[in-house]
Amino acid sequence: MPRTTVDSLALTSEQRAELEALVRAHSTPQQIALRARMILRLAAGDGLCVVARELGVWRKTVRRWRNRWLVGATGDTVGDRLADLPRPGATPTFTPEHICAIVALACEPPEAAGIPITHWSQSELAREAVRRGIVDDISHRSVGRFLKGGRPQAASGARLAERQARS
């Protein structure tokens, strides 16, 4: 059975001041502020169950952040100790430079590239990007995603009607 009581954390006065500043600051992300509250409460001698109940989180969460705080290197800043760890995942296939080059290609007229069409299709853009050496390989779906991501969001029909009614 896991232990629910733990020894209190020892904080330096600088660490305590920095944690309290993070909790009070309006610009602190809420997850960081919550973690700072956990550490401050644990340093005050409150147990895992008490801290978890009062902050509305799982005991496991309080235990995790207590352990992360204890494992943190001496030179780490308070912000480093409370930050999320890097998440796993594949590295991106296309860099922002690739995406910008493909969007710039889409802004050129197809006739300038010697293609006898009036408007780019996603497939033609993908083929031209490979032909020009922008990327080694790309699907037309990826090209479409890049172009859709850069497009400004249109207002909904209801908002347009509301604005016209006010005019």
C-alpha positions in Angstrom: 0.0 0.0 0.0 1.5 3.4 -1.0 2.5 5.8 1.7 0.2 8.9 1.9 2.3 10.9 4.2 5.6 12.4 3.1 8.3 14.5 4.7 7.9 18.2 4.0 10.0 19.8 1.2 12.9 22.1 2.1 12.8 25.3 0.1 15.3 28.2 0.0 13.9 31.6 0.6 14.6 32.5 -3.1 12.7 29.4 -4.3 9.8 30.2 -2.0 9.6 33.8 -3.2 9.8 32.7 -6.8 7.0 30.1 -6.3 4.8 32.6 -4.5 5.4 35.1 -7.3 4.3 32.5 -9.9 1.1 31.8 -7.9 0.3 35.5 -7.7 1.2 36.6 -11.2 -1.8 36.9 -13.6 0.4 36.0 -16.6 1.4 32.6 -15.2 -0.1 29.6 -17.0 -2.6 27.9 -14.8 -0.9 24.5 -14.8 2.4 26.1 -13.7 0.6 28.0 -10.9 -1.1 24.8 -9.8 2.2 23.0 -9.6 3.7 25.9 -7.6 0.8 25.7 -5.2 1.4 22.0 -4.7 5.1 22.6 -3.9 4.4 25.4 -1.5 1.7 23.4 0.3 4.1 20.4 0.5 6.8 22.6 1.8 4.4 23.9 4.5 4.1 20.3 5.8 0.8 19.3 4.3 0.4 15.7 3.3 -0.3 14.4 -0.2 -3.9 13.7 0.5 -4.6 17.1 2.0 -2.9 18.9 -0.9 -4.6 16.8 -3.5 -8.1 17.3 -1.9 -7.7 21.0 -1.5 -6.3 21.7 -5.0 -8.7 19.3 -6.6 -6.1 17.0 -8.2 -5.2 13.3 -7.8 -2.7 12.2 -5.1 -0.7 10.7 -7.9 -0.3 14.1 -9.5 0.9 15.7 -6.3 3.3 12.8 -5.8 4.6 13.2 -9.4 5.4 16.9 -9.0 6.9 16.4 -5.6 9.3 13.8 -7.0 10.0 16.0 -10.0 10.9 18.8 -7.6 13.2 16.6 -5.6 14.9 15.2 -8.7 15.6 18.7 -10.2 19.2 19.6 -10.4 20.6 22.2 -8.0 21.2 24.8 -10.8 17.7 24.4 -12.2 15.4 27.4 -12.0 12.0 27.1 -10.4 10.4 27.4 -13.8 12.6 24.6 -15.2 11.4 22.3 -12.4 7.8 23.0 -13.0 7.8 22.9 -16.8 6.5 20.0 -18.8 8.9 17.4 -20.0 9.3 17.1 -23.8 6.6 14.9 -25.3 7.5 11.9 -27.5 6.6 11.9 -31.1 8.0 11.9 -34.6 10.0 14.8 -35.8 8.2 17.0 -38.3 8.7 15.9 -41.9 8.4 19.4 -43.3 10.2 22.4 -41.8 8.6 25.8 -41.7 10.9 26.8 -44.6 9.4 24.0 -46.7 5.9 25.1 -46.0 6.7 28.8 -46.8 8.3 27.7 -50.1 5.2 25.7 -51.0 2.9 28.5 -50.1 5.0 30.9 -52.1 4.9 28.5 -55.1 1.1 28.5 -54.8 1.1 32.3 -55.1 2.9 32.1 -58.5 0.8 31.7 -61.6 1.1 28.1 -63.1 1.9 29.5 -66.5 5.2 31.0 -65.1 6.3 27.4 -64.3 5.4 26.3 -67.9 2.3 24.3 -66.7 -0.7 24.8 -69.1 -3.3 25.4 -66.4 -4.9 28.5 -65.0 -5.1 27.6 -61.4 -3.0 25.3 -59.2 -4.4 22.0 -58.0 -3.0 20.4 -54.9 -1.6 17.5 -57.1 0.1 19.9 -59.5 1.6 21.9 -56.6 3.0 18.7 -55.0 4.5 17.6 -58.3 6.0 21.1 -58.9 7.5 21.3 -55.3 9.2 17.9 -55.9 10.4 19.0 -59.4 11.9 22.2 -58.0 13.6 20.3 -55.2 11.7 22.1 -52.4 11.0 18.7 -50.9 11.9 15.1 -51.8 8.4 13.8 -51.6 5.0 15.2 -50.6 1.4 14.2 -51.0 -1.3 16.4 -52.4 -3.1 16.1 -49.0 -0.1 17.7 -47.2 -0.1 20.5 -49.7 -3.8 21.1 -49.1 -3.2 21.1 -45.3 -0.5 23.7 -45.6 -2.6 25.9 -47.8 -5.7 25.5 -45.6 -3.7 26.3 -42.4 -2.5 29.7 -43.7 -6.0 30.8 -44.8 -7.7 33.4 -42.6 -10.8 32.2 -40.9 -14.0 33.4 -42.4 -16.8 34.7 -40.3 -19.9 32.5 -39.9 -23.0 33.4 -41.9 -24.8 34.4 -38.7 -22.2 36.9 -37.8 -22.2 38.4 -41.2 -26.0 38.7 -41.1 -25.8 40.3 -37.7 -23.2 42.9 -38.9 -25.3 43.7 -42.0 -28.4 44.2 -39.8 -26.5 46.7 -37.6 -25.3 48.7 -40.7 
